[in-house]
Amino acid sequence: MSMNTLDIGFIPVGVPGKSSTGAVHTSTLLIEEMSKRHQLTAYVVSPHDVDSSSLPYSNRVDYEILPRRGDFPHPMRNRRKALTQELSTLSSHDIVHSYSSAYLNELSQLSVPTAMTLNSYLPICPKDDFRTPDGSLCSGPKPFKCLNCIMESRFSLSDPVQMIKDFYRHSAKLGYAQESIQNSNKIDSYHALAWHLVDDYDQVGFARDDISVIPHFYDERFCSEASSNSSPINLLYVGKLEEKKGPHILINALSEASFDFQLRIAGSGPKETNLKQLVQKHGLSDCVTFLGFIPYKEVPAVFADADVFIYPGTWPEPFGRVFLEALASNTPVVTSDVGSAKRIIGEGGVSYDPGNEQGIREGIKTIMNSYPEYINGCESRIQRFEPETIIEQFNQFYVETCRQNH
C-alpha cells in the first residue's frame, strides 16, 4: 500500500451520474476527483437495473454492479443484503469508504480500514430527520419512542396511501439505528458534511474525535457572473416541495412584500398542489412561477438568472448543496438559521430565525440595498469550497485513516 496512491473501495449513494438527489451528485463528483489520484472501485447498489455503459469516468474507475434485489420487502434491507455478499471483495482494498449512511453495520465487519460519510441521520433515526413530531431535536433512538414518533409524524399526512407507505418504510428501519449506535466504534473514521452533525452524532454515542468535517466542494458548472440586480427582483427557490423545506413560509412572507419581485420555484414534491393553491389565495399568480423538476444539467442556468436565492427550511440540512450552487453563481443567499447554513454562506448572504416571515423580507431588502457587497461576499466565500481544497482534505482523511490502522 502506497500512501500516495490508495486502492479505495467506494460505495456511492444511488447510481453515479444519475440525476437525483444532492448526495448522488456529490458522490459522483467525488468519484470523478478521487479517481484522478487513487485506484478506485465503485460498488453500485441499486434496487433497479443499472446500465453499465452510462456510468461516468469508466475509463479510470472500476465498477462493481451488485445484483438488483428490487424494493420488496424493503429496499434498504435488500441493498444491505446485496452488499453483505461483497464483504470478502471489499476486504481486498486498502480502505473502504461508504458515502451512503445505510451500510454502517456491513462496514463494521471488515478487517481493512473503514470510513463512512454522515450525510444523513439514517444511522440514528428511522425517519432520517432526528426530529420529534413537534420539530425539536431528538435525544436519541429507542424502539417504542421511535415507533410513536413515526406514527405521530405520519398521521399528519393528508394522503392515507402515502401515510401507510411512509409508516412501513420508516418502521422497517427501527433496528438499524440501534445496531448502528452499538457498532459505531467499529468504524475507523467518520466524515461529516457539516459542523452541526458532529454535535448531533456525538450526543448519541459516536466518538467526536473520530469525526472529521469535510464540506462539499462546488460544481464548476455553476460558476457564472453576477446577475444585473434587476427590477423586479428575481428570487429563486430550489428544492423539494415539502413542508420541512419551508416553501409555504416563503410564499406567505412574499404575500406582504413591499417590493416588486418575481419568484421562481424549481422542484417538485408532495406539497406542490397546496403551494399552487396558496399562491392563488394570496393573489400572487403573476409573481410566482413553478418550474417543476429541473434536470441537474439545467440547474446552473436557473441560478445564473437569479438575483437572490432563498432557503426557508425549518429542518437542518446535513449540508445543502444549493448553498454552494448559489455562491458559485454569485447569487446572494437569504437562509433560515438552521444547521450549519449560516456558517456555510458566511459573507455571501444573510440569515434569519426559522419561520420568521418578516425575516425573509428584511433579508431580501438587506441584500438588495448592498448588492455589490454581497456579490463580493459570494466570490470570497466560495473559495473555501474549491474542489482542489476539499479533495486534498479527503486525501489526507484517507491517508490518516490508513495510517492509524496500518
C-alpha positions in Angstrom: 0.0 0.0 0.0 1.4 3.4 -1.0 0.1 6.4 0.9 0.3 8.4 -2.3 -1.9 6.1 -4.3 -4.5 4.0 -2.4 -6.7 1.2 -3.6 -10.1 2.5 -2.5 -13.4 0.7 -2.4 -16.1 3.3 -2.6 -19.8 2.9 -2.1 -21.7 5.8 -3.6 -25.3 7.0 -2.9 -27.5 5.6 -5.6 -26.3 5.3 -9.2 -23.4 7.6 -10.1 -24.3 10.1 -12.8 -28.0 9.6 -12.5 -29.9 12.9 -12.0 -31.3 12.5 -8.5 -30.5 13.8 -5.0 -27.7 16.1 -3.9 -26.0 13.1 -2.3 -25.9 11.3 -5.6 -24.4 14.4 -7.3 -21.8 14.8 -4.6 -20.7 11.2 -4.6 -20.5 11.3 -8.4 -18.3 14.4 -8.2 -16.1 12.7 -5.5 -15.7 9.7 -7.8 -14.6 12.0 -10.6 -11.9 13.8 -8.5 -10.6 10.9 -6.3 -10.2 8.6 -9.3 -7.6 11.1 -10.6 -5.4 10.4 -7.6 -6.2 6.9 -6.5 -7.3 3.4 -7.8 -11.0 3.5 -7.3 -13.6 0.7 -7.4 -17.2 1.9 -7.0 -19.8 -0.6 -5.7 -23.2 0.3 -7.2 -26.1 -0.9 -5.1 -29.5 -0.3 -6.6 -32.9 -1.9 -6.5 -33.2 -1.3 -10.2 -31.3 -2.4 -13.3 -28.1 -0.3 -13.9 -26.8 0.4 -17.4 -23.1 0.0 -17.1 -22.4 2.0 -20.3 -24.0 5.1 -18.6 -21.7 5.1 -15.6 -19.3 8.1 -15.6 -15.5 8.1 -15.7 -15.4 4.3 -16.6 -12.1 4.8 -18.3 -10.4 5.1 -14.9 -13.0 3.7 -12.4 -13.7 0.0 -11.9 -17.4 -0.5 -11.3 -18.9 -3.5 -9.5 -22.7 -3.5 -10.1 -24.3 -5.6 -7.4 -27.3 -7.8 -8.4 -30.6 -6.0 -8.2 -32.9 -7.2 -5.5 -35.9 -4.9 -6.1 -37.9 -3.0 -3.5 -39.7 -5.9 -1.8 -39.9 -6.5 1.1 -37.8 -3.3 1.9 -35.3 -1.6 -0.4 -32.8 -0.7 2.3 -32.7 -4.2 3.6 -32.3 -5.6 0.1 -29.4 -3.3 -0.6 -27.7 -4.2 2.7 -28.1 -7.9 1.9 -26.5 -7.3 -1.5 -23.5 -5.6 0.0 -23.1 -8.3 2.6 -22.3 -10.7 -0.3 -19.4 -8.5 -1.3 -17.6 -8.3 2.1 -14.8 -10.6 1.0 -14.2 -8.5 -2.1 -14.3 -5.3 -0.1 -11.7 -6.6 2.2 -9.2 -6.6 -0.6 -8.9 -2.8 -0.7 -6.6 -0.6 1.3 -9.6 1.3 2.6 -13.4 1.2 2.1 -15.4 4.4 2.2 -19.2 4.3 2.1 -20.7 7.6 1.1 -24.1 6.2 1.9 -25.1 6.1 5.5 -27.0 2.9 5.1 -24.1 0.4 5.4 -22.5 1.1 8.8 -23.2 -2.4 10.1 -21.8 -4.0 7.0 -18.6 -2.0 7.1 -18.2 -2.8 10.8 -17.5 -6.4 9.8 -14.5 -5.6 7.6 -10.9 -6.0 8.7 -9.5 -3.2 6.5 -9.6 0.5 7.4 -13.2 1.9 7.0 -14.7 5.3 6.6 -18.3 6.4 6.5 -19.9 9.6 5.4 -22.5 11.0 7.8 -24.7 12.8 5.2 -28.0 12.0 6.7 -29.5 11.0 10.1 -30.3 7.4 8.9 -27.8 5.7 11.3 -29.6 7.3 14.3 -33.1 7.9 13.2 -35.6 5.7 11.3 -37.2 8.8 9.8 -33.8 10.2 8.8 -34.5 13.7 10.3 -33.6 13.3 14.0 -36.5 15.4 15.0 -39.6 14.8 17.2 -43.1 15.4 15.8 -43.0 19.0 17.2 -39.8 19.7 15.3 -37.4 19.7 18.3 -34.1 17.9 18.3 -34.3 14.2 19.3 -32.3 12.9 22.2 -31.6 9.6 20.6 -33.4 6.5 19.3 -35.4 4.0 21.4 -37.7 1.4 19.9 -41.1 2.4 21.3 -40.2 6.1 21.3 -39.2 5.9 17.6 -42.4 3.9 16.7 -44.6 6.5 18.4 -42.7 9.3 16.6 -43.2 7.6 13.3 -46.9 7.2 13.9 -47.4 10.8 15.0 -45.5 12.2 12.1 -47.2 10.0 9.5 -50.7 10.8 10.8 -50.1 14.4 9.9 -50.2 13.4 6.2 -53.4 14.0 4.3 -52.9 11.2 1.9 -53.7 7.9 3.6 -52.0 5.7 1.0 -48.7 7.7 1.3 -49.1 7.6 5.1 -49.2 3.8 5.0 -46.2 3.6 2.7 -44.1 6.0 4.8 -45.1 4.2 8.0 -43.9 0.9 6.6 -40.7 2.4 5.1 -39.7 4.1 8.3 -40.7 1.4 10.8 -38.7 -1.2 8.9 -35.6 0.8 9.8 -36.2 0.7 13.6 -33.5 -1.9 14.2 -30.9 -0.2 12.1 -30.5 2.8 14.3 -29.9 0.7 17.4 -27.4 -1.6 15.6 -25.6 1.5 14.2 -25.0 3.1 17.6 -23.8 -0.3 19.0 -21.4 -0.7 16.2 -20.3 2.9 15.8 -16.9 2.3 17.4 -16.1 -0.4 14.8 -15.8 2.2 12.0 -12.4 3.7 12.0 -13.2 7.2 10.7 -16.3 9.3 10.0 -16.7 12.1 7.5 -19.4 14.7 8.4 -20.6 17.2 5.8 -21.1 20.0 8.3 -20.4 21.0 11.9 -23.8 20.6 13.5 -23.7 16.9 12.5 -20.8 16.3 14.8 -22.8 17.6 17.8 -25.9 15.6 16.9 -24.0 12.3 16.4 -21.8 12.9 19.5 -24.8 13.1 21.8 -26.0 9.6 20.9 -22.6 7.9 21.4 -20.5 8.4 18.2 -17.0 9.4 19.2 -16.4 13.1 18.4 -12.7 12.5 17.9 -13.4 10.0 15.1 -15.5 12.5 13.1 -13.8 14.8 10.6 -15.8 17.7 9.0 -15.1 17.9 5.2 -17.8 20.0 3.4 -19.0 19.6 -0.1 -17.0 21.3 -2.9 -18.7 23.3 -5.5 -19.5 22.1 -9.0 -17.6 24.4 -11.5 -20.6 24.2 -13.9 -22.4 26.7 -11.6 -19.7 29.4 -11.8 -21.1 32.5 -13.6 -21.1 36.2 -13.5 -23.5 38.0 -11.1 -26.9 39.0 -12.3 -27.8 42.6 -13.1 -29.6 43.3 -9.9 -32.8 43.8 -11.8 -36.2 45.2 -11.0 -38.4 43.4 -10.2 -36.1 41.3 -8.0 -35.6 37.8 -9.4 -36.0 35.4 -6.4 -35.3 31.7 -6.5 -36.2 28.6 -4.5 -34.7 25.3 -5.5 -35.6 22.1 -3.6 -38.2 19.5 -2.9 -41.7 20.9 -2.3 -42.3 19.5 1.2 -43.1 21.1 4.5 -39.7 20.9 6.2 -38.2 22.8 3.3 -40.5 25.7 4.0 -41.7 26.9 0.6 -45.1 27.7 2.1 -43.3 30.0 4.5 -41.6 31.8 1.6 -44.9 32.3 -0.2 -46.6 33.6 2.9 -43.7 36.0 3.5 -43.8 37.4 0.0 -47.5 38.0 0.1 -46.8 41.0 2.3 -43.7 42.2 0.4 -43.4 46.0 -0.2 -41.1 45.5 -3.2 -41.7 44.1 -6.7 -40.4 40.6 -7.3 -40.6 37.5 -9.5 -40.2 34.2 -7.6 -39.3 31.0 -9.5 -39.8 27.7 -7.7 -37.7 24.9 -9.1 -38.6 21.4 -7.8 -41.5 19.0 -7.3 -42.9 17.2 -4.3 -45.9 16.3 -2.2 -46.9 19.9 -1.4 -46.9 21.2 -5.0 -50.7 21.3 -5.3 -51.1 23.0 -1.9 -48.4 25.6 -2.8 -50.1 26.5 -6.1 -53.4 27.0 -4.2 -51.6 29.1 -1.6 -50.2 31.3 -4.4 -53.7 31.8 -5.8 -55.1 32.6 -2.4 -52.6 35.4 -1.9 -53.1 36.7 -5.5 -49.5 36.1 -6.5 -50.1 34.1 -9.7 -48.4 36.9 -11.7 -45.4 36.9 -9.4 -44.7 33.2 -8.9 -43.7 30.6 -11.5 -43.5 26.9 -10.8 -40.7 25.4 -12.9 -41.3 21.8 -11.9 -38.4 19.3 -11.7 -35.3 20.7 -13.4 -32.7 18.2 -14.7 -29.4 18.8 -12.9 -27.5 19.9 -16.0 -30.1 22.8 -16.5 -29.9 24.0 -12.9 -26.8 26.2 -13.3 -28.7 28.4 -15.8 -31.6 28.8 -13.4 -29.2 30.1 -10.7 -27.4 32.4 -13.2 -30.7 34.3 -13.8 -31.5 34.8 -10.1 -30.7 37.9 -8.0 -31.3 36.2 -4.6 -31.6 32.6 -3.6 -33.8 31.8 -0.6 -33.7 28.8 1.7 -36.8 29.0 4.0 -36.4 25.5 5.5 -37.1 24.7 9.2 -35.1 21.5 9.1 -31.3 21.5 9.3 -30.0 20.0 6.1 -26.9 17.8 6.5 -25.2 20.3 4.3 -27.3 21.7 1.4 -25.5 21.7 -2.0 -27.9 24.6 -3.0 -25.8 27.0 -0.9 -22.7 26.3 -2.9 -24.6 26.4 -6.1 -25.9 29.9 -5.2 -22.5 31.1 -4.0 -20.7 29.8 -7.1 -23.2 31.5 -9.4 -22.7 34.8 -7.5 -26.3 34.7 -6.2 -26.5 36.0 -2.6 -28.4 33.9 -0.1 -31.2 34.5 2.4 -31.4 31.5 4.6 -33.1 30.4 7.8 -30.6 29.9 10.6 -30.7 26.1 10.8 -27.9 23.5 11.0 -24.7 24.9 9.6 -26.3 27.2 6.9 -25.1 30.5 8.4 -21.6 29.1 8.7 -21.6 27.9 5.1 -22.8 31.1 3.4 -20.8 33.5 5.5 -20.5 36.9 4.0 -22.4 35.7 0.9 -25.8 36.2 2.4 -27.9 36.8 5.5 -29.8 34.6 7.9 -33.0 34.9 9.9 -34.8 32.9 12.6 -36.6 29.9 11.1 -40.2 30.5 10.3 -39.9 34.3 10.6 -41.7 35.6 7.5 -40.6 39.2 8.2 -37.0 38.0 8.5 -37.2 36.8 4.9 -38.5 40.1 3.6 -35.9 42.1 5.6 -33.2 39.7 4.4 -34.0 40.4 0.8 -34.1 44.1 1.4 -30.7 44.0 3.2 -29.1 42.2 0.3 -30.6 44.4 -2.4 -29.5 47.6 -0.5 -25.9 46.5 -0.5 -25.9 44.2 -3.6 -22.2 44.7 -4.7 -21.1 43.9 -1.2 -22.9 40.6 -1.1 -21.7 39.7 -4.6 -18.1 40.2 -3.3 -19.1 38.1 -0.3 -20.1 35.2 -2.6 -16.9 35.4 -4.6 -14.7 35.3 -1.4 -16.8 32.7 0.4 -16.9 30.2 -2.4 -13.1 29.9 -2.4 -13.4 27.9 0.8 -15.1 25.2 -1.1 -12.8 24.9 -4.1 -12.6 21.3 -5.5 -8.8 21.2 -5.1 -9.0 22.3 -1.5 -11.7 19.8 -0.5 -10.2 16.9 -2.4 -6.9 17.4 -0.6 -8.8 17.2 2.7 -10.3 13.9 1.6 -6.9 12.7 0.5 -5.5 13.4 4.0 -8.6 11.9 5.6 -7.9 8.6 3.8 -4.2 8.6 4.4 -4.7 9.3 8.1 -7.3 6.6 8.5 -5.0 4.1 6.9 -2.0 5.1 9.0 -4.0 4.8 12.2 -4.9 1.2 11.3 -1.8 0.1 9.4 
